[in-house]
Amino acid sequence: MKYRLTQKIGSGGMAEVFRATGEGAEGFERAFVVKRILPRLSDAPEFVGMFVDEAKISARLLHPNIVQVFEFAYQDDGYYIVMEPVDGVDMGFLLRKLERREAVAPAAFVAEVGRQACRGLGFAHGLTSLDGKPYGIVHRDVTPPNIMVAWNGAVKILDFGIARAVQELRTSQTDAGTVKGKMSYIAPELLQGQPADARSDLFSLGVVLHELLSGRRLFVGENDLETLKLVSEMPVPPPSARNPEVKPALDEVILRALARDPAKRYQSADEMSQDLERLVLRKRYAASSFAKQVRTLVPEAEAVVEPGVPGCGCALVAGRSHADVEAAVLGVALLVIGLLGMRTRAARPRA
């Protein structure tokens, strides 16, 4: 199949993203989203290697709660990753909307977002080769812009391109100890130089769910170092302190995900998903109600172009500002020493 790029919707430090049409025999056409390595980097083996690694990892992640990669292609002197288009809104957009309104997201809605996100993460974390060898995939950037809710009620995790398969695909990685991701969502153990694992992703997801329930960011300092200190030390209030709809059982799930000691956290995404599923079932929260509430919280017309912010108009990233798109694309390589302004080593003391 050949791909015709129809609209550029974002660019970052290593790649750019387009809406595209796949063209096959007898006039067959299908909509896709295509991520293309920047032309100036096509001749740089280390960057091409990172791009290939992303494709290899993503191709294994066939799950309804993960944005699907269909093909890795070389066309017109460029490398492409061909991805599933998703029509919906990301949680970064929703969180900004809640903050402006000084509002909070409904508890059942957030529990369902978390339940489905855990299903996608659990599949990735547990993925093994045909001989049963774990790939050790960790997302490492579970943040609001990387969790999307489609208008049909499906929750999709984006941008597994910075996942690290510790048993496989170890080429073209940044220096050991480099912290990847956005600082407010980094698990505390990573700040001490410990390796990321499934529990690190669950801490990040816990931050996202807490923020949606509270309608505000959780760890926000005046500068980068202060934010990291808050991640490490700030007492975490229960979401019910801001949202009276949150019952003790949901408070317990969120606070357990946010335990600073990984041993006290959920040990797997499946375990966390089961607790959230029990809460959703207790509320008798149907899939149709969830899909309807997505459109109530963020009307479709409003999600495509946010007032005052350049809208990308793309199905994959509808409702995302240009800055969010760029941040997501930067995740392909995320040489985030510059973005984060820090580097951790195993021997580094706790902030």
C-alpha positions as CSV (number, residue, x, y, z in Angstrom):
1,M,0.0,0.0,0.0
2,K,1.1,3.5,-0.8
3,Y,0.5,6.4,1.6
4,R,-0.5,9.9,0.5
5,L,0.2,12.5,3.2
6,T,-2.8,14.9,3.3
7,Q,-2.2,17.2,6.3
8,K,0.7,17.9,8.7
9,I,-0.6,17.9,12.3
10,G,2.5,18.1,14.4
11,S,6.3,18.0,14.6
12,G,9.0,17.5,17.2
13,G,12.6,17.0,17.6
14,M,12.8,13.8,15.7
15,A,9.6,13.2,13.8
16,E,6.5,14.8,12.3
17,V,3.0,13.5,12.2
18,F,0.5,13.6,9.3
19,R,-3.0,12.6,8.4
20,A,-2.7,10.2,5.5
21,T,-4.6,8.2,3.1
22,G,-3.6,4.6,2.3
23,E,-4.1,3.8,-1.4
24,G,-4.4,0.2,-2.7
25,A,-5.6,-1.7,-5.7
26,E,-8.9,-0.8,-7.5
27,G,-9.2,2.6,-5.8
28,F,-9.1,1.2,-2.3
29,E,-8.5,4.0,0.3
30,R,-8.3,4.1,4.1
31,A,-7.5,6.8,6.6
32,F,-4.3,6.5,8.7
33,V,-2.0,8.6,10.8
34,V,1.6,8.5,9.8
35,K,4.7,9.4,11.8
36,R,7.7,10.2,9.6
37,I,11.3,10.7,10.7
38,L,12.5,14.2,9.9
39,P,14.3,14.3,6.5
40,R,17.4,15.8,8.0
41,L,17.8,12.8,10.3
42,S,17.2,10.1,7.8
43,D,20.9,9.7,7.2
44,A,21.7,9.5,10.9
45,P,22.0,5.8,11.9
46,E,21.4,6.4,15.6
47,F,18.1,8.2,15.0
48,V,16.9,5.8,12.4
49,G,17.7,3.0,14.9
50,M,15.4,4.7,17.5
51,F,12.7,4.9,15.0
52,V,13.0,1.3,14.0
53,D,13.0,0.3,17.6
54,E,9.7,2.1,18.1
55,A,8.2,0.3,15.2
56,K,9.4,-3.1,16.5
57,I,8.0,-2.5,20.0
58,S,4.7,-1.0,18.8
59,A,4.0,-3.7,16.3
60,R,3.7,-6.2,19.1
61,L,1.2,-4.2,21.0
62,L,-2.1,-5.5,19.5
63,H,-4.7,-4.5,22.1
64,P,-8.0,-2.5,22.0
65,N,-6.7,-0.1,24.6
66,I,-3.4,0.7,22.7
67,V,-3.2,2.8,19.6
68,Q,-2.3,0.2,16.9
69,V,0.7,0.4,14.6
70,F,-0.1,-1.2,11.2
71,E,3.1,-0.9,9.3
72,F,6.7,0.2,9.3
73,A,7.5,1.5,5.8
74,Y,10.2,3.1,3.7
75,Q,8.8,5.3,1.0
76,D,10.1,8.3,-0.9
77,D,13.5,8.2,0.8
78,G,11.8,8.3,4.3
79,Y,10.9,6.0,7.2
80,Y,7.3,5.9,8.3
81,I,5.2,4.4,11.1
82,V,1.6,3.9,10.0
83,M,-0.8,4.1,12.9
84,E,-4.5,3.8,13.7
85,P,-6.5,7.1,13.7
86,V,-8.5,7.7,16.8
87,D,-11.4,10.1,16.9
88,G,-11.7,11.5,20.4
89,V,-10.1,13.7,23.0
90,D,-7.0,13.3,25.2
91,M,-7.0,13.7,28.9
92,G,-4.6,16.6,28.8
93,F,-7.2,18.6,27.0
94,L,-9.9,17.5,29.4
95,L,-7.7,18.4,32.4
96,R,-7.1,21.9,31.1
97,K,-10.8,22.3,30.6
98,L,-11.6,21.2,34.1
99,E,-8.9,23.6,35.5
100,R,-10.4,26.6,33.7
101,R,-13.9,25.7,35.0
102,E,-12.7,24.9,38.5
103,A,-14.6,21.6,37.9
104,V,-13.9,17.9,38.5
105,A,-14.5,14.8,36.4
106,P,-17.2,12.4,37.6
107,A,-15.8,9.6,39.7
108,A,-17.3,6.7,37.6
109,F,-15.9,8.3,34.4
110,V,-12.4,8.5,35.9
111,A,-12.6,4.9,37.3
112,E,-13.5,3.7,33.8
113,V,-10.6,5.6,32.2
114,G,-8.3,4.0,34.7
115,R,-9.7,0.6,34.2
116,Q,-9.3,0.6,30.5
117,A,-5.8,2.2,30.7
118,C,-4.7,-0.5,33.1
119,R,-5.9,-3.1,30.6
120,G,-3.7,-1.7,27.9
121,L,-0.7,-1.2,30.2
122,G,-1.2,-4.7,31.6
123,F,-1.0,-6.2,28.2
124,A,2.2,-4.3,27.3
125,H,3.8,-5.1,30.6
126,G,3.1,-8.8,30.3
127,L,4.0,-9.3,26.7
128,T,6.3,-12.2,26.0
129,S,8.0,-13.8,23.0
130,L,6.8,-17.1,21.6
131,D,9.2,-18.9,23.9
132,G,7.7,-17.1,27.0
133,K,10.6,-14.7,27.5
134,P,9.3,-11.3,28.8
135,Y,10.0,-8.3,26.7
136,G,9.9,-6.1,29.8
137,I,8.0,-3.2,28.1
138,V,7.4,-0.1,30.2
139,H,5.7,2.9,28.8
140,R,7.6,5.5,30.9
141,D,5.5,8.5,29.8
142,V,1.9,7.8,31.1
143,T,0.7,11.4,31.1
144,P,-2.7,13.0,30.3
145,P,-1.8,13.8,26.6
146,N,-0.9,10.1,26.1
147,I,-4.3,8.8,27.3
148,M,-7.1,9.3,24.9
149,V,-10.8,8.6,25.1
150,A,-12.5,8.0,21.7
151,W,-16.0,9.2,21.2
152,N,-17.2,5.6,21.1
153,G,-15.9,5.1,24.7
154,A,-12.7,3.3,24.0
155,V,-9.7,4.4,26.0
156,K,-6.4,4.4,24.0
157,I,-2.8,4.7,25.3
158,L,-0.6,6.6,22.9
159,D,3.1,6.7,22.2
160,F,4.6,3.5,23.4
161,G,7.6,4.7,21.3
162,I,9.6,5.5,24.4
163,A,8.9,2.2,26.0
164,R,12.0,0.2,26.9
165,A,12.1,-3.5,26.2
166,V,14.8,-4.5,28.6
167,Q,15.1,-8.0,27.3
168,E,14.9,-7.1,23.7
169,L,15.4,-4.1,21.4
170,R,18.2,-2.5,23.5
171,T,19.8,-0.6,20.6
172,S,19.7,3.2,20.2
173,Q,18.8,4.1,23.8
174,T,19.8,7.1,25.8
175,D,22.4,6.8,28.6
176,A,21.5,4.5,31.5
177,G,19.8,6.5,34.2
178,T,18.3,9.2,32.0
179,V,14.9,10.0,33.3
180,K,12.2,10.1,30.5
181,G,8.8,11.6,30.7
182,K,7.3,14.7,32.2
183,M,8.5,15.6,35.7
184,S,5.1,15.8,37.4
185,Y,4.4,12.2,36.5
186,I,7.7,10.5,37.2
187,A,7.7,7.8,39.8
188,P,9.8,8.7,42.8
189,E,12.1,5.6,42.5
190,L,13.3,6.8,39.1
191,L,14.5,10.0,40.8
192,Q,16.8,7.8,42.9
193,G,18.2,6.0,39.8
194,Q,16.2,2.8,40.1
195,P,15.0,1.2,36.9
196,A,11.5,1.7,35.6
197,D,9.1,-1.2,35.8
198,A,5.4,-1.8,35.5
199,R,4.8,-0.2,38.9
200,S,6.4,3.1,37.7
201,D,3.7,3.3,35.0
202,L,1.0,2.7,37.7
203,F,2.3,5.6,39.8
204,S,2.1,7.9,36.7
205,L,-1.4,6.7,36.0
206,G,-2.3,7.3,39.6
207,V,-1.2,10.9,39.2
208,V,-3.4,11.3,36.0
209,L,-6.5,9.9,37.7
210,H,-6.0,12.0,40.8
211,E,-5.7,15.1,38.7
212,L,-8.9,14.3,36.8
213,L,-10.8,13.7,40.0
214,S,-9.4,16.8,41.6
215,G,-9.6,19.1,38.5
216,R,-6.1,20.3,39.0
217,R,-2.5,19.3,38.7
218,L,-1.0,17.3,41.6
219,F,2.7,18.0,41.7
220,V,3.4,21.5,40.4
221,G,6.4,23.5,41.7
222,E,7.7,26.9,40.9
223,N,10.6,25.3,39.0
224,D,11.8,21.9,37.9
225,L,13.6,21.0,41.1
226,E,10.7,22.0,43.3
227,T,8.4,19.9,41.2
228,L,10.7,16.9,41.7
229,K,10.9,17.5,45.4
230,L,7.1,17.5,45.6
231,V,7.0,14.2,43.7
232,S,9.3,12.8,46.3
233,E,8.0,14.3,49.5
234,M,4.6,16.1,49.2
235,P,1.8,14.5,51.3
236,V,-0.8,13.4,48.8
237,P,-4.3,14.4,49.7
238,P,-7.1,11.9,48.8
239,P,-9.1,12.9,45.7
240,S,-12.2,13.2,47.9
241,A,-10.7,16.3,49.5
242,R,-11.6,18.1,46.3
243,N,-14.3,15.9,44.9
244,P,-17.1,14.8,47.3
245,E,-18.4,12.3,44.8
246,V,-15.2,10.2,45.4
247,K,-16.0,7.4,47.8
248,P,-13.4,5.8,50.2
249,A,-12.9,2.8,47.9
250,L,-11.8,4.9,45.0
251,D,-9.6,7.1,47.3
252,E,-7.9,3.9,48.4
253,V,-7.2,2.7,44.8
254,I,-5.7,6.1,43.8
255,L,-3.6,6.4,47.0
256,R,-2.3,2.9,46.6
257,A,-1.2,3.6,43.1
258,L,0.6,6.7,44.4
259,A,2.5,4.9,47.2
260,R,6.1,6.2,47.0
261,D,7.4,2.7,47.9
262,P,6.9,0.5,44.9
263,A,6.5,-2.5,47.2
264,K,3.3,-0.8,48.7
265,R,1.9,0.1,45.2
266,Y,-0.1,-2.2,43.0
267,Q,2.2,-4.8,41.7
268,S,0.5,-5.1,38.3
269,A,-1.8,-3.2,36.1
270,D,-4.2,-6.2,36.1
271,E,-4.5,-6.0,39.9
272,M,-5.3,-2.3,39.7
273,S,-7.7,-2.9,36.9
274,Q,-9.6,-5.4,38.9
275,D,-10.2,-3.0,41.8
276,L,-11.3,-0.3,39.4
277,E,-13.6,-2.7,37.6
278,R,-15.3,-3.6,40.8
279,L,-16.0,0.1,41.5
280,V,-17.4,0.6,37.9
281,L,-19.6,-2.5,38.2
282,R,-20.8,-1.3,41.6
283,K,-21.9,2.0,40.0
284,R,-23.6,0.0,37.2
285,Y,-21.8,2.3,34.8
286,A,-22.5,1.1,31.3
287,A,-20.3,1.5,28.3
288,S,-22.9,3.6,26.6
289,S,-23.0,5.9,29.6
290,F,-19.2,6.3,29.5
291,A,-19.3,7.2,25.8
292,K,-22.1,9.7,26.3
293,Q,-20.2,11.3,29.2
294,V,-17.2,11.8,27.0
295,R,-19.2,14.0,24.7
296,T,-20.9,15.8,27.6
297,L,-17.5,16.7,29.2
298,V,-16.0,17.7,25.9
299,P,-18.4,18.4,23.0
300,E,-16.9,17.1,19.8
301,A,-16.9,20.4,18.0
302,E,-15.1,22.0,20.9
303,A,-12.4,19.3,21.0
304,V,-11.3,19.8,17.4
305,V,-10.2,23.4,17.9
306,E,-9.6,24.8,21.3
307,P,-10.3,28.5,21.5
308,G,-7.0,30.5,21.5
309,V,-4.9,27.4,20.8
310,P,-4.0,26.2,17.3
311,G,-6.0,23.1,16.8
312,C,-4.5,20.3,14.9
313,G,-7.8,18.9,13.6
314,C,-6.4,15.4,13.5
315,A,-8.4,12.3,14.5
316,L,-5.4,10.8,16.4
317,V,-4.9,13.9,18.5
318,A,-8.2,15.8,18.3
319,G,-8.4,18.3,21.1
320,R,-4.7,18.5,21.6
321,S,-2.8,21.8,21.4
322,H,0.2,22.1,19.1
323,A,2.4,22.0,22.2
324,D,0.8,18.7,23.3
325,V,1.3,17.2,19.8
326,E,4.9,18.3,19.8
327,A,5.5,16.8,23.2
328,A,4.0,13.5,22.1
329,V,6.1,13.3,19.0
330,L,9.2,14.2,20.9
331,G,8.5,11.0,22.8
332,V,9.7,9.0,19.8
333,A,13.3,9.8,20.8
334,L,12.9,11.9,24.0
335,L,16.4,12.8,24.5
336,V,15.0,14.6,27.5
337,I,18.2,15.8,29.2
338,G,17.4,19.1,27.7
339,L,13.7,18.9,28.4
340,L,14.0,17.8,32.0
341,G,17.2,19.5,32.8
342,M,18.4,16.7,34.9
343,R,20.1,13.3,34.9
344,T,19.9,10.7,37.6
345,R,22.3,8.0,38.6
346,A,21.9,5.1,40.9
347,A,24.1,6.6,43.5
348,R,22.3,9.9,43.5
349,P,20.7,10.8,46.9
350,R,17.0,11.4,47.3
351,A,16.0,15.0,46.6
